[in-house]
Amino acid sequence: MRRVQIGSALSSFGVGFTVPFLYVYVAEVRDLGASAAGIVLAAFAMAALVVLPFTGRAIDRRGPMPVLLTASGVAAVGAVGLGLASTEPAAIAAAAVLGAGTAVLQPALATMIVWCSTQETRTRAFAMQFFLQNLGLGIGGLIGGQIVDETRPESFLRLFGIEAVMFLVLAAIVLTVRMPKATIGEAVPKGGGKGGMRALLGNRAMVQLCGLGFVLFFACYGQFESGLSAYGVEAAGISASTLGIALAANTAMIVVAQFAVLKFVERRKRSRVIAAVGLIWAVAWLAAGYAGLGHGSQAMATAAFISTYALFGLGESMLSPTVAPLVADLAPAGMVGSYNSAFALVKQLALAVGPAVGGPMGAALHGPYIVTFLLFSLGITFLALRLGKRLTPLQDQPSSAGSRVVMRSTPEPAAADA
């Protein structure tokens, strides 16, 4: 588990070197223009949507390790290709390769964490992964900002080269991991989890969780760098530097709050924790509304806007030890990879749709934008409480179990339906 977590953190550290600068790199450093930069970012996202439907089946049939090793190599090639790209077709192709590789990494890593944990330790394991990934991204972004020079394209090649090396380091670390034999035997039975998508769609609790997940990612992550940023600049008069401070406040809140909220999360029903996140994010949107639509001073508007990002971070720190373990606990034997990949696909869809909807609204329709996403946040609370009625007591609150037995056998029809 420690090796998987270290590899995951280092790969995020590498990604942090390039993510904040991708748009600037394509549009200005390579002088390809804003439209080309938009297409490159779209190619990155679309590649993920193409590969994720096939990822789960591969993980369940072959195990997560060979899938992760392949994805790490693909991502490394894409990173180097993007650093060398000087034309629009080359940048689009490299972004697609990089997007495909990084998209596959997440469900593969999630499945490895599931295999290396028990139902009681899984909550803490996913909280640790989220904490280390955000820490890695933040540190990578800070160091990358010191290395990069917009007047020298070769400095960006150095950033993409570091990212590629970190993907290969992840692969090297994972190669040293020996998965528990008993877990492999239970998680990948002969046939690799028959039923596939039909079995997943038959699990109504998982279908409801996917719907809830779409709203979660659409209303939060899908707005960070699109609608909410545009709203902050246009409605609240926030400067670009203040946007950077707001994002830093989000990361700082996650780093500080992650383990502070973990004991609170572990002792409560997962559905109610997610419902509480919806209420916290509703307060965040009210703070954003005050920043852009209130009549306070610019200092008050800036403070309120930064508070919005911090409150989102608090909610994220509560979700990380809740949602991912719940996906794993809903999965029958041999389908952990498929369930992780399906949820990753839902997340990617939300991240693709979120900016397309929120961006224009945040820039021009300030009042309707706040009201819309305030209602989405309240919808999270409603959907979470509704989901709780479909979960078994052990799925909703693993800490209530008196034993350390892991439910990895195929559930009876009633349990699967629940």
Summary of the structure (lengths in Angstrom):
residues: 418
radius of gyration: 21.0
end to end distance: 29.9
largest distance: 65.2
contacts: 1563
relative contact order: 0.14
helix: 81%
strand: 0%
